[in-house]
Amino acid sequence: MTTVPGGYDPADDPYREWDAAYVLGALAPAERREYERHLGACEACRAAVGEIAGIPGVLGTVAPQERAELLAAGAGR
């Protein structure tokens, strides 16, 4: 368990798994506002968002046909 100065333990953060949903735009509007307030005070969550912020752009470069093929291959697992 990692703690940061001040005794904050990121493992106890109820928002620690919201980063991907936030970056992908999957949070409801009220949840998005709530998470954005949290980001203002939480360096760990800001860092997590920063690490994956480019993923939507990368996903957007995949051609539609390639996406369909990838989805079909994944469904066959």
Number of C-alpha atoms within 10 A of each C-alpha: 6 8 11 9 6 6 8 12 13 17 11 10 12 8 15 14 11 17 22 17 13 17 17 12 12 12 17 11 10 9 13 17 12 13 18 15 11 14 17 10 10 17 12 15 22 15 13 15 18 12 11 13 16 11 12 13 9 9 10 10 9 12 10 10 9 10 14 12 12 12 11 11 10 9 8 6 5
